[in-house]
Amino acid sequence: MNGGSLPNGLTILSGTSGSGKTIFAAQYAYETILSNGRVLWITTEELPSSLRSSMSRFGWKTDQFEAEEKFRIIDAVSAARLGLSENLGRGVLGLDPTGMLIVITDQLRRVDSENEKLLIIVDSISRLLLSCDTKSVIDFVSCLSSRLENYRTVGIATLAEGAHDERILNSVIFSSSGTLRFRANESGTERSRQFRIETMRGQKHDGGWKNYRISDRGFEIDV
């Protein structure tokens, strides 16, 4: 990224299931916190306990950050999948794009008044597309990206390829500020993971495919 970072607005992480999109988002979140930022993570697929557990496997402990309110998880899984809240009524949100936008906007206003850096993560947009009206989800992505740009804030959302038709994928990507794409590349008997910055509105970037690995330290991209 030529020494830069993700742009203000919503960046889509697009790739097949298991390609490492959530791990990439988790590492970016952890490094944001270490840089004195704050993170609001809306989970629509993993229970908060599963997210914490998966992050801890890479050494990204969140307990202290959550206690200091530097890392906040909004649970949109329990209410939809289990009919109850893992958090006993605290930090729970249904699979409702409008409700999510209200919660995020409230956080943006608070942080803007305190002049802090905030990262917004929605994992994933695919669950919303499978559970909600498609147009409302695309409108949510467009409104969220514009709102993040207005508040000079970075956002990340994951999107699973193969779960939606090409028209829907293109509509979501068009409504965002940028797209990072992940793929598995097969050459003969060898299989490698590859990543590239596919679009990045208003920002110079390297658009070539880069090999990456997921080690016990997280994402490692060959540059």
PyMOL commands that set and color helices and strands:
alter all, ss='L'
color gray80, all
select helices_A, chain A and resi 21-34+48-56+63-67+78-82+97-114+125-131+134-150+166-174
alter helices_A, ss='H'
color red, helices_A
select strands_A, chain A and resi 9-15+38-43+71-75+118-123+154-160+178-187+190-200+210-215+218-221
alter strands_A, ss='S'
color yellow, strands_A
deselect
rebuild
show_as cartoon
